[in-house]
Amino acid sequence: MVEVDEREFVSPQFTEGLNSARQAEKAGELEAASDLLAEMLTLWRGPALSDICDGGPALEAEARRLDELYIATV
């Protein structure tokens, strides 16, 4: 079993932050949305899940999904 310090696993934080930014944008709170997006980008440290060797198809699909979210955010 692999143990992961949840502070190092930022996927949930990143996706929740993006959702919050979208909600702020829809509410017309553009500065708040911009601040949230900027904060979420500081969490990113390279290709998603790149430090996990051979995670299998499910992990590779999740990594692609996260990378696409990052690209859409930038």
C-alpha positions in Angstrom: 0.0 0.0 0.0 1.2 3.5 -0.9 0.8 6.2 1.7 0.3 9.7 0.5 0.4 12.8 2.6 -2.9 14.5 1.6 -1.1 17.9 1.7 0.9 16.6 -1.3 -2.2 15.4 -3.2 -3.7 18.6 -4.5 -6.2 17.2 -7.1 -9.3 17.7 -4.8 -8.1 21.2 -3.9 -7.4 22.1 -7.5 -10.8 20.9 -8.8 -12.7 22.5 -5.9 -10.9 25.7 -6.4 -11.7 25.7 -10.1 -15.4 25.1 -9.3 -15.4 28.0 -6.8 -13.8 30.2 -9.4 -16.5 29.3 -11.9 -19.2 30.1 -9.4 -17.6 33.4 -8.6 -17.4 34.3 -12.3 -21.1 33.4 -12.8 -21.9 35.7 -9.8 -20.1 38.5 -11.5 -17.3 38.4 -8.9 -14.5 38.6 -11.4 -11.7 39.7 -9.1 -12.5 36.8 -6.7 -12.6 34.4 -9.6 -9.2 35.6 -10.8 -7.7 35.3 -7.4 -9.0 31.8 -7.0 -7.6 30.7 -10.4 -4.2 32.3 -9.5 -4.2 30.4 -6.2 -5.0 27.1 -7.9 -2.2 27.6 -10.4 0.3 27.9 -7.5 -0.6 24.4 -6.5 0.5 23.0 -9.8 4.1 21.5 -9.9 4.3 19.8 -13.3 2.6 17.0 -15.2 -0.2 15.5 -13.1 0.7 12.4 -11.1 4.1 12.2 -12.8 5.9 11.0 -9.7 3.8 7.8 -9.6 5.4 5.0 -11.7 3.1 2.8 -13.8 -0.2 3.6 -12.2 -2.2 1.8 -14.8 -5.0 3.0 -17.2 -7.2 4.5 -14.5 -4.4 6.6 -13.1 -3.3 7.6 -16.6 -6.8 8.8 -17.4 -7.0 10.8 -14.2 -3.6 12.4 -15.0 -4.8 13.4 -18.5 -8.0 14.8 -17.0 -6.1 16.9 -14.5 -3.6 18.1 -17.2 -6.5 19.2 -19.3 -8.0 21.1 -16.4 -4.7 22.8 -15.9 -4.4 23.8 -19.6 -8.0 25.2 -19.5 -7.1 27.2 -16.4 -4.0 28.8 -17.9 
